[in-house]
Each structure stands twice: as C-alpha cells, then as structure tokens.
Amino acid sequence: MAMTVPKEFFSPKSVAVIGASRTKGKVGHEVLKNFVQKFKGKIACVNPKAKSILGKACYPSIRNVSGKVDLAVITTSAAVVPQVLRDCVAKKVPAVILITSGFGELGDEGQHREQDLKKIISGSKTRVIGPNCMGIMSGAVDTIFNPAEKQKRPGKGGIAFLSQSGAVGSTIIDWLAEEGIGISKFISYGNQMDIDESDLIDALKKDKDTKVITLYLEGVKDGKKFLSNAKATTKSKPIIAIKAGKTSAGQKAVMSHTGALAGAAEIYSGAFKQAGVIEVQTWEELFDAAIAFGTQPLPKGNRLAIVTDGGGFGVLATDQAEKLGIELPAPPENPARIFKQRFPEYVSTKNPIDLTGDADAERYRISIEECLKSNAYDGVIAITLFQLPSLDPKVVDIMIQLNKKYKKPLLVCATGSSYSQKLMKKLEANGIPVYPTPERAVTAFASLYKFKR
C-alpha cells in the first residue's frame, strides 16, 4: 500500500534549513540561498552558532522556531541527525528532506543507523525523503545544493524525473536545462528510508502538471508495492524507467551507493512489462521518449509517414521502423493524387516521401498536412536538412501550425550547427520534439505506440 506523500514537500508555506551555514559552498548555505532567492513563504535557519544567515533569523533548534514548519531540510552531519529528526517529530513537521549521507549506503552499520531513524518517525505524521539525496526541485522548492552558476535549472514542463542517485539526477537536469526541456518535478530520493519510488509514483499519478514519469532506478525494496502502484499509474500516465546495476559488478556498486537491493535484470524487466512500465536501455532513449510523451498526443496505431529532404536519412528511418515493428504504408489515393499534381516528377511519393535536395517549405507543408489529415497514418516524422539553399526557415512556422491543428504525433529529425540549432530550439520551444538521428526519432514514436498499445 502506498504511503501518502505530504503536499508540503512540493508546496510548503514555511521552511526550515537545519544546518544552515554562513560558508559559501557548504550544502547548508547553498540550500538556504535557493530558498532566499525563490521562496516567498517563511524561512527559518537552524544553527546554534549564528544569529542570522543571508538575512534570515537562526535558532538553536527547530523546536524554537515560532509557528508551524511545513518542510524541514536537514544538511547536518550524520552524527546529529537522530536528535534533529526527534526535534522535527516533536515540532510536528509533516515533510522532511534528509540530504545527509552516511547511512544505509555504508553497509550494515549504516543500515542500523537508518533503522534507528525509522523508529524515531514511527507512529508520527512526519515523512522523510532520503537520506543521502539531493531532494526536490518543484516550483519555489529547490534543495539542489549545486550552485546555480554551476548547474542550470530547467523551466516548467510536463516531465517528472525520479532518481535514486542525486549525482545522476542533477547532471541530467543540468542537461535538460541546456536543451530547453522543462520539468514538472525532480525528486532525488536516495536511500528511500521512508518514502520510496512507489510512493512518489502514486503521488505523481494525480499530479496535473506531470504528463510522464521518468525513473532512474537502482533497486526496489518492496517489489509488490512497486508493481501495484506502477500498474495503477500506467493506466492513465506513462512511466519510463532505466534500471542501473544490471551486471554483477553493477549490483555491487549499487549496494555501496544507495544500499538498494539490486536484483537480477530479468526480474526487473519482467516486472516492468507486467506493470506497463516502458523500460529503456540508455539515457538517450529515456529522454527521447519522455520528450515525446511530454509534448505529443498518443498515436492510435503504428502507421507512420516519413517525410524527408535527404534520401539517406529516409533509408535509416525505414530500417529502424522495420526493426521496431512500425508500419510505413504507401500514401493512399487522395494524398498520392495531390502529391502527383503539386510535386516535380522526380520527388519520390512513396513512404518515405523524399522531397529531394531542392525541397522548399511549401513542399513540406503539403506532404506533412496531407499525411496528418489522412486516416492512413497515425503520425509523421519530418526529417529536415535546414542547410539546403531552397529551404526557407518558415518551414518551422508551418510545422508549429500543423502540430497545433492536428491531434497526431509530429516529430522532427534535424541536426547541424548554429543556424540549424536556432530553428531546432524554436520547434522545441513550441512543443515539437527534435531528434538528431532518424533512428532516435523513430524509436521515440515507437515508445508512444508501445504505451498506447
């Protein structure tokens, strides 16, 4: 059964940073600075050796903070965490993010310490994310302690990212920010002493801002609970997972990283399939699929039209489609007739539709729109070599308009230097995913179809 994740983790009205520091670069300083810069509610610091930090009053204990505290972020040394957590329980803090490491990931001794922490919160209404984590990024809540000048923060979007590893998660959100891809929530949950990935999946199932849940998973402690929660969620919302620790060496590394039970890869793959979770093998696949789910409608079937101005790219897309069981029907009578009337005779109007090296924006408009209109296709991939002298940049505006007009997936494959990058970013900013290779574009469409099926 899922444990309720308090709403105060994501929308607190008051926060306390326990272990707040005056020293720039320390975790307690960087976390506090994030709240000072973004958070509009009440902020308290807990540091018995300071009167104020960054203009916020300091207290010797959270018990001394006046009024209610919705969210406490613990950044102290492991040695004092038990007493700090007792104080949070006494203060009736509903949500605690325990960033501190030095627990279950250290082996038997650390796991005993973790069990002691569980006893402290047992029977209380205090819930804990962590230890050994980076915590949460959601709206004004940002406990990522990497400074903003070193790590960018993504804007708002429909992808929720759950990561057992803080380092992996923070690196990925830095990359997402650079790519201009938005997120709804990022949650690094570490050793999952209390709240685990199954609880978070259940909470995100009801989150209106989240269109797709992505998951970096090292191990699950309660397989039955994971299956139940994931299965209930994938009825209405996709979950895409990448499982780390598949080799024997990887499983040992997982134990020393978050203390998770790694388990055999085949068991996890079987569980994912049973729960309707889409398993991917690489980071590229994870976020290629997530971006598609976060921006595009699901296709009704697996019939795809490929429109290209480069024949070789069309061949690569065809090969990938066949590998993944994606159908490429030839255009039916009505689109075929229009293509014959409007295109030069050297344009190949089969599928892929090869507009050739002198393609212009109007040729793209006709071919993409006729395929989106046709009942013969469930989606379109447009492969665009923006570098062609005949291709006007208004092709981007055409694709944006068609994407809004028709409720079918439209994915783009494009690559290149600064000129192409500018056009690609405009497409992405308007909700059209862009992939650098035909194979990745086709694989992303296949993920949409797999979930729909």
Secondary structure, 3 states (H helix, E strand, C coil): CCCCCCHHHCCCCEEEEECCCCCCCCHHHHHHHHHHHHCCCEEEEECCCCCEECCEEEECCHHHCCCCCCEEEECCCHHHHHHHHHHHHHCCCCEEEECCCCCHHHCHHHHHHHHHHHHHHCCCCCEEECCCCCEEEECCEECCCCCCCCCCCCCEEEEEEEECCHHHHHHHHHHHHHHCCCEEEEEECCCCCCCCHHHHHHHHHCCCCCCEEEEEECCCCCHHHHHHHHHHHCCCCCEEEEECCCCHHHHHHHHHHHCCCCCCHHHHHHHHHHHCCEEECCHHHHHHHHHHHHHCCCCCCCEEEEEECCHHHHHHHHHHHHHCCCECCCCCHHHHHHHHHHCCCCCECCCCEECCCCCCHHHHHHHHHHHHHCCCCCEEEEECCCCCCCCCCHHHHHHHHHHHHCCCCEEEECCCCHHHHHHHHHHHHCCCCEECCHHHHHHHHHHHHHHHC
